């Protein structure tokens, strides 16, 4: 049995008692609608392309590969793919 598991397709990657890891891929112009995750602390990592993230409909972050955004899931997030790309969201239960 292998010690590690590798996944790369969009969707739910891993889930445990205290965490959920999801990968989202999209085309330029695709939008992930405004929502929040009050039960979690969030680490948002762009792995491909360029993504604009709005927190609470006003705080803007432009993220590219290598940039990581951390925020409390009480805040609302909306993400727009500026270019084709993908990001990984780590939700860690509070």
Secondary structure, 3 states (H helix, E strand, C coil): CCCCCCCCCCEEEEECCCEEEEEEEECCCCEEEEECCCCEEEEEEEEECEEEEEECCCEEEEEECCCEEEEECCCCEEEEECCCEEEEEEEEEC
